[in-house]
Amino acid sequence: MSAEANQTAAQVEVRRIAGRIGAEITGVRLASDLDSDTVKSIREALLEHKVIFFRGQQHLDDAAQEALAGLFGAPVAHPTVPIKGGTEYILELNSDHGGRADSWHTDVTFVDAYPQASILRAVIVPESGGDTVWANTAAAYDNLPEELRQLADRLWAVHTNNYDYASYRQKVSEEDVKRHRDVFASTIYETEHPVVRVHPETGERTLVLGHFLRKFVGLSAADSAQLFNLLQGHVTRLENTARWRWEAGDVAIWDNRATQHYAINDYGDQQRIVRRVTVDGDVPVSIDGRRSSTRTVPRSEQTSLGSLQDAQALADERSA
């Protein structure tokens, strides 16, 4: 290893920003040509802290962000939302066009091998507001009461992109709902995931929940809704979370297999633009070794779901 590589790796400093999740990394100028020791240090910090942050990365443009993602695996585009023009993989969230991800979720869990990691770059941020919060789903699992943990270990759930978009948000326009239906849910996916998956790198057990969950397998919609609220409430306990105040040029990278996140919608008419690249993931495996399975719902079966109760009615109809 060269002296230059040693020096580069030695500059990496990791500072926790909360007790159970999150760290800021300094001493790194993000690029696709980082030396192997630096990449290893970043990867280790990501697995330990679940979400990591880098300030002052204004030098990154769209192409450089996509190239950076290649250090962590194979970049993948969103399965339904069109990519930003002139890019191969970037999903742009622009608040002026409905891009406000203000509900707790793990990215793209409506497919089987959902992304292992997401890399988010802040382009334009509000003068105030617009923070993002992450939750550690491994810590949430570890801190469940024993009886509830044993129940979660056995549960499976259906995830879909055809969820009730409006019910998760405080204020949604008809235009936003139409955009969700015509774009985000243009092709409807359904996947059965274990509620508890085994992390393929750390061996930790993590909870797979979030707003794409429609119902628990074998339970009614009413029971699913109550159980979801109970388990989801453990994920989003403040002890399991970290909050990041964005500055233009910041980059966040999170382990999408061990986190949920929520973009706080408290900035009114101020503009907020962030750009995301996701890295291809692996099919979740339950603690008893079973793997998630997914299917694309035929157009003839596609129905706009208004709630967990409506979802149960549709599920009962399909299983009849």
Secondary structure, 3 states (H helix, E strand, C coil): CCHHHHHHHHCCEEEECCCCCCEEEECCCCCCCCCHHHHHHHHHHHHHHCEEEECCCCCCCHHHHHHHHCCCCCEECCCCCCCCCCCCCCEEEEHHHCCCCCCCECCCCCCCCCCCEEEEEEEECCCCCCCEEEEEHHHHHHCCCHHHHHHHHHCEEEEECCCCCHHHCCCCCHHHHHHHHHHHCCCCEEEEEECEEECCCCCCEEECCCCCEEEECCCCHHHHHHHHHHHHHHHCCHHHEEEECCCCCCEEEEECCCEEEEECCCCCCCCCEEEEEEECCCCCEECCCCECEEEECCHHHCCCCCCHHHHHHHHHHHHC
